[in-house]
Amino acid sequence: MKKRNRQGKLGKAAAIALAGLLAVGTAAYFVGGANAPRAATGYRKALANVSETIVRGVRGAIHSDNDYTGYTPLADIPEVENGYVPQGYCYCEALESHVVSYYHDDGASVLSFVDDAGARTKTLRLQNADRSDFTGHAGGLADSERYLYLCSGDRIYRFALEALRALSDGGTLTLDAFVQTDVRCSYIHCDGTYLYAGEFYTYYPDERYGTDATHHMQMTMRELHFSRCNAYALGALDAAFQAGNDTVPVPAFALTTPNLVQGLARTADGGFALSTSYGRNTDSHLLVFDDVTRREPAYYLTVPGGEAPVYALTKDARHEERRLPPLLEGIDWKDGAVIGIFESGAQKYSDGKFPLNSICRFA
């Protein structure tokens, strides 16, 4: 009888202790989210990262059905048969071409060009300034009236369109003009006024997809953003390129972004479309947001010469979410719709649940 009483007391004490921990945790949760936007606390970051890890595991293990809609293939993505993995995409108006960037696990990265009829017109090998193969992650692509831009790591490279036009299939493109950024560039986009350069985030203990801690912000009581996208005025960006390599351009403004962003496009009404994906067996999503630059800034960045406003791509600004096949990557805006590519058609991901080797229109 005494033993049972003792066990009962211990059980009651454990329940009280657990309730206390839950109370403290709940209080910390809400206190950590108070007065947002603000720098995310360690507790809130840990909670968000653990939650994401669990959700990522569940989504990867439980495959959804494959009844995807809302996309139309426009052309095949070339070079995947040669082991290349597509990453970045833009439609270059001046060259009348779909442009795709790739990396290769055993060789140089390349760019390929596809005409409006869907035919590959040329593939260009990328090399460093010292003429060695560029084997880095050839990421996002964007074009302006005079240049094609490519991002990799914390650098944005650019190439004159006239030089690109003159190169033939099998030619070499040298990455010798670049600027530095304070974001870990995964994607870029140009709307004719600004060049956007943003980063991808998802949690791993080794921080393989980590971002600078100053980018980790508590945006609302329930929403943390770990990544940022800078918007550079094209004039300021041009001045930075002219100043020489390693120059860091000053953003005109910035956006906070959710996790898993692989691409961004500015829509005709000023809104923002984001492609989000991770995992060969997990759905991608196309998220469309209002023009948040018409709202009050969430906060300000201190930059050389003053401050830059930061706008939040939070859930309250999102008006569309579309479920799409896995591994949606770079996107652009053309003829009233988002256009983009998937990397799931690459040999590396051919065992995924829905390989799709197409440049697609989403409407």
Rosetta blueprint (number, residue, H / E / L):
1 M L
2 K H
3 K H
4 R H
5 N H
6 R H
7 Q H
8 G H
9 K H
10 L H
11 G H
12 K H
13 A H
14 A H
15 A H
16 I H
17 A H
18 L H
19 A H
20 G H
21 L H
22 L H
23 A H
24 V H
25 G H
26 T H
27 A H
28 A H
29 Y H
30 F H
31 V H
32 G H
33 G H
34 A L
35 N L
36 A L
37 P L
38 R E
39 A E
40 A L
41 T L
42 G H
43 Y H
44 R H
45 K H
46 A H
47 L H
48 A H
49 N H
50 V H
51 S H
52 E H
53 T H
54 I H
55 V H
56 R H
57 G H
58 V H
59 R H
60 G H
61 A H
62 I L
63 H L
64 S L
65 D L
66 N L
67 D L
68 Y L
69 T L
70 G L
71 Y E
72 T E
73 P E
74 L E
75 A E
76 D E
77 I L
78 P L
79 E L
80 V H
81 E H
82 N H
83 G L
84 Y L
85 V E
86 P E
87 Q E
88 G E
89 Y E
90 C E
91 Y E
92 C E
93 E L
94 A L
95 L L
96 E L
97 S E
98 H E
99 V E
100 V E
101 S E
102 Y E
103 Y E
104 H E
105 D L
106 D L
107 G E
108 A E
109 S E
110 V E
111 L E
112 S E
113 F E
114 V E
115 D E
116 D L
117 A L
118 G L
119 A L
120 R E
121 T E
122 K E
123 T E
124 L E
125 R E
126 L E
127 Q E
128 N E
129 A L
130 D L
131 R L
132 S L
133 D E
134 F L
135 T L
136 G L
137 H L
138 A L
139 G L
140 G L
141 L E
142 A E
143 D E
144 S L
145 E L
146 R L
147 Y E
148 L E
149 Y E
150 L E
151 C E
152 S E
153 G E
154 D E
155 R E
156 I E
157 Y E
158 R E
159 F E
160 A E
161 L H
162 E H
163 A H
164 L H
165 R H
166 A H
167 L L
168 S L
169 D L
170 G L
171 G L
172 T E
173 L E
174 T E
175 L E
176 D L
177 A L
178 F E
179 V E
180 Q E
181 T E
182 D E
183 V E
184 R E
185 C E
186 S E
187 Y E
188 I E
189 H E
190 C E
191 D L
192 G L
193 T L
194 Y E
195 L E
196 Y E
197 A E
198 G E
199 E E
200 F L
201 Y L
202 T L
203 Y L
204 Y L
205 P L
206 D L
207 E L
208 R L
209 Y L
210 G L
211 T L
212 D L
213 A H
214 T H
215 H H
216 H L
217 M E
218 Q E
219 M L
220 T L
221 M L
222 R L
223 E L
224 L E
225 H E
226 F L
227 S E
228 R E
229 C E
230 N E
231 A E
232 Y E
233 A E
234 L H
235 G H
236 A H
237 L H
238 D H
239 A H
240 A H
241 F H
242 Q H
243 A H
244 G L
245 N L
246 D L
247 T L
248 V L
249 P L
250 V L
251 P L
252 A L
253 F E
254 A E
255 L E
256 T E
257 T E
258 P L
259 N L
260 L L
261 V E
262 Q E
263 G E
264 L E
265 A E
266 R E
267 T L
268 A L
269 D L
270 G L
271 G L
272 F E
273 A E
274 L E
275 S E
276 T E
277 S L
278 Y L
279 G L
280 R L
281 N L
282 T L
283 D L
284 S E
285 H E
286 L E
287 L E
288 V E
289 F E
290 D L
291 D L
292 V H
293 T H
294 R H
295 R L
296 E L
297 P L
298 A L
299 Y E
300 Y E
301 L E
302 T E
303 V E
304 P L
305 G L
306 G E
307 E E
308 A E
309 P E
310 V E
311 Y E
312 A E
313 L L
314 T L
315 K H
316 D H
317 A H
318 R E
319 H E
320 E E
321 E E
322 R E
323 R E
324 L E
325 P L
326 P L
327 L L
328 L E
329 E E
330 G E
331 I E
332 D E
333 W E
334 K E
335 D L
336 G L
337 A E
338 V E
339 I E
340 G E
341 I E
342 F E
343 E L
344 S L
345 G L
346 A L
347 Q H
348 K H
349 Y H
350 S L
351 D L
352 G L
353 K L
354 F L
355 P L
356 L L
357 N L
358 S E
359 I E
360 C E
361 R E
362 F E
363 A L
